[in-house]
Amino acid sequence: MRDACHNPIARPPAFFAAARRWVVIFLYGFALLLPMQAKAQTIRQGAAAFSRGDFGRASSIFIPLAERGNSVAQAYLGFMFETGRGVPQNYSEAAMWYRRSAEQGNGAAQYSLGLLYDKGFGVPRDDVEAHRWLNLSTSLASSRDRAGRERVRDAIATKMSREEMALSRSRALEWMPSREH
């Protein structure tokens, strides 16, 4: 009878232990990636629902993500509350979601929050805060969006005194993005 070590089909127990370890490591790594993929897919699913005009579905996807601090979901919700798409129109809610996203450095939310301050929708009308948020959003804007944002920011600046401009610039310079936990 031949020894198991000479049998080309037989594998020593050490081989199986090593293979088992690699399988466990692979499955553990895969399990760690699943939540990240699910989160990214959920944002994509929310954006797809929004693009299709299925605002109820979009809001049901974005609300839990926004509550957990996702700035993209917060910006979408701000817009949805501002325009009454999938949720009741509510400028105060819009301002709250825009602010949470803007504080994290989302340029679109900063722009929208600046416009709310300019009009006094959901927040007290405040040229200094409007200019501050519009100034920050302009600094983050793509080359395609920058000129339009500059025009809006500069139009608000024409309504401001030198002291208000200095205060707005000071607030913008002091601002630092902060992630929600």
NORTAWO-V144745 format. One record per pair of residues at least 6 apart in sequence whose ideal C-beta (glycine too) atoms are under 8 Angstrom apart, sorted by the first residue. I is the first residue (numbers start at 1). J is the second residue. Records with the same first field share a line. If there is no record, write none. Layout:
# NORTAWO-V144745
I: J + J
This chain:
# NORTAWO-V144745
4: 10 + 12
5: 12
39: 65 + 70
42: 61 + 65
43: 61 + 65 + 70 + 72 + 73
45: 61
46: 57 + 58 + 61 + 62 + 65 + 73 + 76
47: 58 + 76
49: 55 + 57 + 58 + 61
50: 58 + 76 + 80 + 85
55: 80 + 85 + 86 + 87
56: 86
57: 86
58: 76 + 80 + 85 + 86
59: 77 + 80 + 86 + 87
61: 73
62: 73 + 76 + 77 + 80
63: 73 + 77
65: 72 + 73
66: 73 + 74 + 76 + 77 + 97 + 100
68: 180
69: 100 + 104 + 179 + 180 + 181
71: 100 + 101 + 104 + 105 + 106 + 109 + 180
72: 101 + 106
74: 97 + 98 + 100 + 101 + 104 + 106 + 109
75: 97 + 98 + 101 + 106 + 108 + 109 + 112
77: 87 + 93 + 97
78: 94 + 95 + 96 + 97 + 98 + 101 + 109 + 112 + 113
79: 85 + 94 + 112
80: 86 + 87
81: 87 + 88 + 89 + 90 + 91 + 93 + 94 + 97
82: 89 + 91 + 94 + 98 + 112 + 116 + 121 + 122
83: 89
87: 93
90: 122
91: 116 + 121 + 122 + 123
92: 122 + 123
93: 122
94: 112 + 116 + 121 + 122
95: 113 + 116 + 121 + 122 + 123
96: 122
97: 109
98: 109 + 110 + 112 + 113 + 116
99: 109 + 113
100: 180
101: 108 + 109
102: 109 + 110 + 113 + 133 + 136
103: 177 + 178
104: 177 + 178 + 179 + 180
105: 140 + 177
107: 136 + 137 + 140 + 141
108: 137
110: 133 + 134 + 136 + 137 + 140
111: 133 + 134 + 137 + 141 + 149 + 152
113: 123 + 133
114: 129 + 130 + 131 + 132 + 133 + 134 + 137 + 152 + 153 + 156
115: 130 + 134 + 152
116: 122 + 123
117: 123 + 124 + 125 + 126 + 127 + 129 + 130 + 133
118: 125 + 127 + 130 + 134 + 156
119: 125
120: 126
123: 129
127: 156 + 159 + 160 + 164 + 168
128: 160 + 164 + 167 + 168 + 171
129: 168 + 171
130: 156
131: 153 + 156 + 157 + 160 + 164 + 165 + 168
132: 168 + 171 + 172 + 175
134: 149 + 152 + 153 + 156
135: 153 + 168 + 169 + 172
136: 172 + 175
137: 149
138: 146 + 149 + 150 + 153
141: 149
157: 165
160: 168
